[in-house]
């Protein structure tokens, strides 16, 4: 729903109520970020399911109340509440993204306890924003629970390209400028090669671009998809 994508991606006269329909003609998945700030209503989740074509997938960013305020502790009830609504997407529900705050340092015991309460049958993925987490022992905890490691690329901090579940999840935040820099053709060529190698033993790889300024995310997503094809 980026308004600055009007004319860059969305036709000028196309009403916002038609933007999702237009988007689904070009991409097979989208990452929902508004759910991080406020839990969408049941009506919203149902509408997203009903107004998207068969095979379309929504990745859902989990509430910051769970990750940033409660910091993964004593969250049984809010996790149940959030997941019960997200599951209204039914077969269109993809990975659930738990993004931890950048000032949250490594705590293996807390992570293991949190992952233990997540229900099986759903795809869960964790994005660490502090480098203390980027360690093989932490990846082993994720692997034990078949929870994905969110591989991210951003200025001053990057994550190793690893799969800790039967799927992988990659987020591009911008190579030189957070949320606003364009990835070059050479950079995308290298990523396409690496992602292809990672994907050989996996059921799926989910890739999202978060460098929304100037529509770079659209441009880069199309280019990477073409290279992977």
C-alpha positions as CSV (number, residue, x, y, z in Angstrom):
1,X,0.0,0.0,0.0
2,X,3.0,2.4,-0.6
3,X,1.4,5.5,-2.0
4,X,4.7,6.5,-3.6
5,X,4.3,3.4,-5.8
6,X,1.5,5.1,-7.7
7,X,2.7,5.6,-11.3
8,X,5.9,3.7,-10.4
9,X,4.0,0.4,-10.2
10,X,0.3,1.1,-9.8
11,X,-1.5,2.9,-12.6
12,X,-2.3,6.5,-11.7
13,X,-6.1,6.2,-11.9
14,X,-6.3,2.7,-10.2
15,X,-8.1,3.1,-6.9
16,X,-6.3,1.7,-3.8
17,X,-9.1,-0.8,-3.3
18,X,-7.8,-2.5,-6.5
19,X,-4.1,-2.4,-5.7
20,X,-4.0,-5.9,-4.2
21,X,-5.7,-7.4,-7.2
22,X,-3.2,-5.6,-9.5
23,X,-0.3,-6.8,-7.3
24,X,-1.3,-10.4,-7.5
25,X,-1.1,-10.3,-11.3
26,X,2.6,-9.7,-11.0
27,X,3.7,-11.5,-7.9
28,X,2.7,-14.8,-6.2
29,X,3.3,-13.7,-2.6
30,X,3.4,-10.6,-0.4
31,X,4.7,-9.9,3.1
32,X,2.2,-8.3,5.4
33,X,3.9,-5.8,7.7
34,X,0.9,-3.9,9.1
35,X,0.3,-6.9,11.4
36,X,3.5,-6.1,13.2
37,X,2.0,-2.8,14.4
38,X,-1.6,-3.7,14.9
39,X,-3.4,-7.0,14.8
40,X,-5.7,-7.0,11.7
41,X,-9.3,-7.9,12.1
42,X,-10.8,-11.3,11.3
43,X,-12.6,-9.5,8.4
44,X,-9.3,-8.2,7.0
45,X,-7.7,-11.6,7.0
46,X,-10.7,-13.2,5.4
47,X,-10.9,-10.5,2.8
48,X,-7.2,-11.0,1.9
49,X,-7.9,-14.7,1.5
50,X,-11.0,-14.2,-0.7
51,X,-9.7,-11.4,-2.9
52,X,-6.4,-13.1,-4.0
53,X,-6.1,-15.9,-6.6
54,X,-5.5,-19.5,-5.9
55,X,-1.9,-20.3,-5.0
56,X,-1.2,-16.8,-3.7
57,X,0.7,-16.8,-0.4
58,X,0.8,-14.3,2.5
59,X,3.8,-14.1,4.8
60,X,2.7,-12.5,8.0
61,X,4.9,-10.4,10.3
62,X,4.0,-11.2,13.9
63,X,3.0,-8.5,16.4
64,X,5.7,-6.5,18.0
65,X,3.9,-7.0,21.3
66,X,5.2,-10.5,21.3
67,X,8.7,-9.8,20.0
68,X,9.5,-6.2,21.2
69,X,7.4,-5.6,24.3
70,X,7.2,-9.1,25.8
71,X,10.5,-10.1,24.1
72,X,9.3,-13.7,23.7
73,X,8.5,-14.2,27.4
74,X,5.1,-15.1,28.8
75,X,3.5,-14.9,25.4
76,X,1.3,-18.0,25.3
77,X,-2.0,-16.1,25.1
78,X,-0.9,-13.4,22.6
79,X,0.7,-16.0,20.4
80,X,-2.6,-18.0,20.4
81,X,-4.6,-14.9,19.7
82,X,-2.4,-13.8,16.8
83,X,-2.1,-17.2,15.2
84,X,-5.9,-17.9,15.4
85,X,-6.5,-14.8,13.3
86,X,-3.7,-15.4,10.9
87,X,-4.9,-18.9,10.2
88,X,-8.1,-17.4,8.7
89,X,-5.9,-17.1,5.6
90,X,-6.2,-20.9,5.4
91,X,-4.2,-22.4,2.6
92,X,-2.8,-18.9,1.7
93,X,-1.0,-18.6,5.0
94,X,2.8,-18.7,4.4
95,X,5.6,-18.2,6.9
96,X,5.0,-16.3,10.2
97,X,7.9,-13.9,10.7
98,X,9.1,-13.1,14.2
99,X,11.5,-10.1,14.0
100,X,13.4,-9.5,17.2
101,X,14.5,-6.0,18.3
102,X,18.1,-4.9,17.5
103,X,18.8,-4.4,21.2
104,X,17.8,-7.9,22.2
105,X,20.9,-9.9,22.7
106,X,21.3,-13.6,22.5
107,X,19.4,-15.8,25.0
108,X,19.4,-19.4,24.0
109,X,17.2,-20.6,26.8
110,X,14.5,-18.0,26.1
111,X,14.6,-18.7,22.4
112,X,14.2,-22.4,22.9
113,X,11.3,-22.0,25.3
114,X,9.5,-19.7,22.9
115,X,10.0,-22.0,19.9
116,X,8.6,-24.9,22.0
117,X,5.2,-23.2,22.4
118,X,4.8,-22.6,18.7
119,X,2.3,-25.0,17.1
120,X,3.6,-27.4,14.4
121,X,2.0,-27.5,11.0
122,X,2.8,-23.8,10.4
123,X,5.9,-22.3,9.0
124,X,7.7,-20.1,11.6
125,X,10.8,-18.0,10.9
126,X,12.9,-15.7,13.1
127,X,14.8,-12.6,12.1
128,X,17.6,-11.7,14.4
129,X,18.7,-8.0,14.4
130,X,21.7,-8.4,16.9
131,X,24.8,-10.1,15.7
132,X,25.2,-12.1,18.9
133,X,22.4,-14.5,17.6
134,X,24.2,-15.3,14.4
135,X,25.9,-18.4,15.7
136,X,25.8,-22.1,14.8
137,X,24.5,-23.0,18.3
138,X,21.5,-20.7,17.8
139,X,20.9,-22.1,14.3
140,X,20.9,-25.6,15.9
141,X,18.0,-24.5,18.2
142,X,16.1,-23.3,15.2
143,X,16.8,-26.6,13.4
144,X,15.6,-28.6,16.3
145,X,12.1,-27.0,16.0
146,X,12.1,-26.8,12.2
147,X,11.9,-23.0,12.5
148,X,13.4,-21.0,9.7
149,X,16.3,-18.5,10.0
150,X,15.4,-15.3,8.3
151,X,18.4,-14.5,6.0
152,X,18.6,-10.8,5.7
153,X,20.8,-8.3,3.8
154,X,21.1,-4.7,5.1
155,X,23.8,-2.1,5.5
156,X,26.3,-2.9,8.3
157,X,24.8,-6.2,9.2
158,X,24.1,-9.3,7.2
159,X,23.2,-12.9,7.9
160,X,24.7,-16.1,6.6
161,X,22.8,-17.9,4.0
162,X,21.5,-20.9,5.9
163,X,18.4,-23.0,6.0
164,X,17.4,-24.3,9.4
165,X,14.0,-25.8,8.3
166,X,12.5,-27.4,5.2
167,X,12.1,-23.9,3.7
168,X,14.2,-20.7,3.6
169,X,13.3,-17.1,4.0
170,X,15.3,-14.1,2.6
171,X,14.7,-10.4,3.2
172,X,16.4,-7.7,1.3
173,X,16.5,-4.3,3.1
174,X,18.9,-2.5,0.9
175,X,22.6,-3.1,0.2
176,X,24.0,0.4,0.9
177,X,21.0,2.4,2.2
178,X,18.4,0.9,4.6
179,X,15.1,0.6,2.7
180,X,16.1,2.9,-0.1
181,X,19.0,1.5,-2.1
182,X,18.8,-0.4,-5.4
183,X,20.5,-3.7,-5.8
184,X,22.8,-3.9,-8.8
185,X,22.5,-6.5,-11.5
186,X,25.8,-8.1,-10.4
187,X,24.6,-8.3,-6.8
188,X,21.3,-9.9,-7.8
189,X,23.2,-12.3,-10.1
190,X,25.3,-13.4,-7.1
191,X,22.2,-13.8,-4.9
192,X,20.4,-15.8,-7.6
193,X,23.3,-18.2,-7.8
194,X,23.5,-18.6,-4.0
195,X,19.7,-19.0,-3.5
196,X,19.5,-21.6,-6.3
197,X,22.2,-23.6,-4.5
198,X,20.4,-23.3,-1.2
199,X,17.0,-24.3,-2.7
200,X,18.1,-27.7,-4.0
201,X,17.1,-29.6,-0.8
202,X,14.2,-27.4,0.3
203,X,10.4,-27.4,-0.2
204,X,10.3,-23.6,-0.8
205,X,12.2,-20.4,-0.6
206,X,10.4,-17.1,0.2
207,X,12.1,-13.9,-0.9
208,X,11.0,-10.4,-0.2
209,X,12.4,-6.9,-0.9
210,X,11.9,-4.2,1.6
211,X,13.8,-1.4,-0.2
212,X,10.5,0.2,-1.2
213,X,11.8,3.7,-2.0
214,X,11.4,4.7,-5.6
215,X,9.9,1.3,-6.3
216,X,13.3,-0.4,-6.1
217,X,11.7,-3.4,-4.4
218,X,9.5,-4.0,-7.5
219,X,12.4,-3.6,-9.9
220,X,14.7,-5.8,-7.9
221,X,12.1,-8.5,-7.2
222,X,11.3,-8.8,-10.9
223,X,14.9,-9.0,-11.8
224,X,15.8,-11.6,-9.3
225,X,12.7,-13.7,-10.2
226,X,13.8,-13.6,-13.8
227,X,17.3,-14.7,-12.9
228,X,16.0,-17.6,-10.7
229,X,13.7,-18.7,-13.5
